[in-house]
Amino acid sequence: MNRSVKRISLGVAAVVAACTLAIVATLIYQGRLKPSGDPQYVALGSSYAAGLGLGDRALGSPFACQRSVNGYPQQLARATGLSLVDMTCSGSTAEHVLNGGQFFQGPQLDAVTSSTQLVTLTSGGNDISYIGDLVAMGYHNRGGFIGKVVGLLMPAPHLLSERNIAKVEADIRAAITGIRERAPSARIVVATYVAVLPEQGTCEALNLTEEQVALMRPVADQLANATRAAALAGGAKLVDMATIGKGHDACAREPWTNGLSPQHGAAFHPTQAGARATAQEIAKAAGYEIRL
C-alpha cells in the first residue's frame, strides 16, 4: 500500500513538473517572439488597453497577455485601416513598457520604428495596485472560500503613501521620450484609465462599501493626474477618459467599465462600449475620421 501511494505521489509530482515546464517553455517562447507586421500603429500598455475579457484572443498574441480582438487598439486599427502591432499586455506596468521583463517579454517600446505613424499608451494602474486592490476588496466583501483566501493574501489595501505615483509619471514620460526617439514623426496619444468609481457613493455592481470607494478615489485621481502631467511634459496628445468617462462609471446606467461580477468582460475593466469610446476619442485626438 505504501509503495502504491509512493508511486502515485511520484506520478502526480512528475505530471505537475511536466505541466509547469510546458507552461514556462510556452511563456519563454511567446515572450521571445519578435513583433510581426507593419507597425503603422503600435499600441502599448496594460489590460485597460488590451481589452481583457472582451472577446477572442487576438491572433498570435501571447496567452498570458489576454489581449482580445475588441480592446481599443484593435477597434481603432479596424476603423482606421492602420496596420497594428499590438504590444498591450494584461498585468503590465509602465516599467514593462520601458524595459520589458513581463512573461519573458522585451520592452513594449521595441515595436516602435521610424515608419510608425501612431502610438497609443495606457499604463500605470498595475504599478500602484489600483485595479488589484479594487478586485481584492470586492472579493473579500463577497466572502466564501475565494473571499477568505483573498483576505488572507491581501488583508488590507495599500495606503496611498505606499503607491509610487511619482515613478508612474516618470516612467510614462520616459516612454513618450522613447517613442519620439524611435519615431520622430509619429502621433503619440496617451489615454488615462476610464473612470470606474462614481463621484459619490457606491452601488451594488461594485460590491464595495462607501468607505472603500472613498479610499480608492484618490488613487484613481492621482493616477489620472500623473498621466496628464506626463503627457503634457512629453508633448503627447492626451485623451482623458477619466474625465470623459464621468457619468459612465461602473454604477452608471450606460457603464463604460464593469463592476466586480460582469456578465461579459473583466472585473473593474472597460466594457466593449468603453473600449469603443476610447478608440473614438483617440481617433479624434489623432486626427482620424472614423465611425465605430
N, C-alpha and C positions, 0 to 999 in steps of 0.2 A: 504493500500500500504506500509506504513511504517513498519507495523507488518510483512508483507511478506518479505520485504527487510531484516528486522532484523532476521527473521527465516533462510533466505538463507545465510546470513552472518555467523550466528551461525553454520549452517550446514557445510559451507565451512571451517570454523575455526576448527570444530570437525574433519573433514576429514584430514586437514593438520596436526593437532595434532596427529591423529592416525597414519598417514603415517610416521611422524617424530619419534614417539615412536617405530614403527616397524623397521625403519632403525637403530635406536640406539640399539634396542634389538638385531638385527642381528649382528651389529658390535661387541657388547659385547660378544654374544655367540661365534661368529667365532674367536674373539680375545683371548678368554679364552680356546679354544680347544688346547690341547697339541699335538705337532707334532707326527704323526704316521709313522710307517715304520722303517726299519732298517737303521740307519744313517751312512752307509758306507761312503757316500758322503753328506756333508752338505754345502749348498750354502747360503751365506749371502750377503746382500747389497740392493741396490736401484733398480729403474726401468731399469737402464742400464744392470743389471743382470737379472731382472725379465722378460725381453722381452716384454715390454709394446707394445701392438698393433700387436704382431707377431703371431696371430692365436688364437685358442680357449683358454679359461681359463683353467689352469692346474687343474685337478680333485682334489677336496677337498680344494682348496686354497681359502682364504678369497676374497670376491668380491672386497673389497676396494684395495687390493694389485695389482690387474690387472696383475697377474702372468700368463704368457702364456706357451703353450706347446713348444714354439720354442725359448725361452730365451737360453742363452748359457749353463746354468746348465742342462736344460732338454736335449739339444742336446748332451752334454758331457756325461750325465748319460746313454743315449741310446747307445752311441757309445762304452762306456767302460763296460757297463753291471753292473755298480755300482748301488746299491740301494740308491736312492736320497731322502733326506729330504730337500726340497727347502723352505728356510725361506725368500727369497728375497721379497721385497715389494715396490711397486711404492710409491714415496714420502718419503721413509725412509731416515734417516740421520745416520751418524756413531754413534751418541748418541743413536739412537734406537737400533742399533746392540748391543751396550753395555748394555743399561739399559731399553729398551722397552719404552712403553708409546704411541706407534703409534696405533691408532684404537683399543685401549684397549689391545694390544698385549704385551706379555712379551719380554724380551731380545731375539733377534735372536740367540745369543750365546748359549742359553739354550738347543738348539737342539744337540749341540756337546757333544759326550760321549767318554768314553775311547776306545770304539770299532771303532770310526770314523777313516777312512783311508785318506780321502781327504777333505779339507775345502777350498772353494774359497771365495774371498771377493772383491766386487767392491762397493765403497761408497764414499761419500764426496761432490758430486755435489749439493745436496739439502741443505747441511749445509751452503753453500755460495751463494745460489741463482744463480748458473751458468746457468742451463738449463731454469729455470724460467724466468730469465732476457732475454735470447735469444727469448723465446716464446713471452714474453710481448712486446719486441721491434718489433718483426716481425708482430704481430697483430696490433700494434699501427701504423706501417707504412702502413699496408693494408687499414686502415680506416674503414668506415662503422660503424654500431652500435657496433659490438664487439670491434673494434679498439678504439672507443670513450670511451667505458666502461673501457677497459684496460688502456687507457691513464689517466682516472680519478683515477683509483685504484693504478696504478703504473706509475706515471708521468715521472720517470727517473730511469735508472738502478742504482744499488748500486755502490758506489765508491769502488775501490779496497781496500782502508783502512778500509772499513766497513765490509769486508769479513774476518772472523776469520780463516785464513788458518792454523795458529799455532794449534788451537784446533782440526781441522780436522786431522792433522798429529798426535797429541797426542792421539786422540780417536782411530784412526786406529792402532797405535802402541799398545794401551791398548787392543784392540780387539785381536790382534795377541797373546799378552800375555795370555789373557783369553782362547784362543783356546789351547795354549800349556799346560795350567794348566789342561784343561779338557781332552785333547787327546795328550799326550806327543809324541806319535809316528806318528801322522798324518802328511801328507804332506800339507803344507799351501801355497796357491798361491794367491797373491794379484794382481789384474788386474787394470790398470789405465783406465779411460774413453777413448773410441775410439774417435779418432780425428773427430771433427765436422767442424771446420773452416779451410779454406785454409791458406797456409803460407803467401799468398799475395792476396790482392784484395778481391772481393766478387763475388756473382753470383745471378742469378735470383731465384734459388731454395731457397736461404737463406732469401730473401726479407729483407735484412739488408744493410745499407749503408756501404761504406768502413770505415767511421769514427766509426760506431757502431762495426764492426768486429774488428777494431784495438783496440777498448776499451775492448773487451771481450777476445782477445788473451792472455793477461797477466793473466786473471782469469783461463783460461784453462791451461796455463803453470804452474801457481803456484799450482793448484790442482794436476797436474801430479807430480810436484816436491815434494809436501808434501806426496803423496802416495809412491813415490820412496823412500824417506827418511824413512818413517815409515816401509816399507818392509825391507829395509836394516838394520835398527836398531833392528827390531824384528826377523831377521833371516829367513824371509819368502822368497819364490821364487817370483820373480817379472815378470809379463807379461805386458810389456809396450805397450799397444795398442795405446797410444797417439803417440808413435814413429812408431810402426809397421804400424799403420793406415794412416800415411802420404802418400798422393797420392790416398787415398780412402776416403777423406773427403766428405762432402755433395755436394761439387761442382765438384767432380771428375767424370770421365766417368763411373767408376765402384765404386759407393759410398758404404761405409760401415755404413754411417749414413744418416739420412734423413734431408731435409730442412724443411721449415715451413709447407708445404702442401703436404705431400706424399700421393700417391695412396694407399699405404699399410704401416702400422706401425704408429708410433707416431712422432710428430714434434721434430726434433733435437735429435732423439734417434737412436740406432742401427737398421740397416736393418737386414733381416734374414741372409744375407751374412756376415754382420758384426758380428752377434752373432755366426755364424758358424766359422768364422775366429778366434774369441776369444776362442771358445771351442777347436779348433785345437791347438792354441798356448798354452793354459793351459795344454792340454794333453801332449804336447811335454815337457813343463817345469816340469810336474809332473812325467814324465817317462812312459806314456801310449802310446802305438802304436794304433792309430785309423785312420779310413778314414771316412770323412763326405762329 
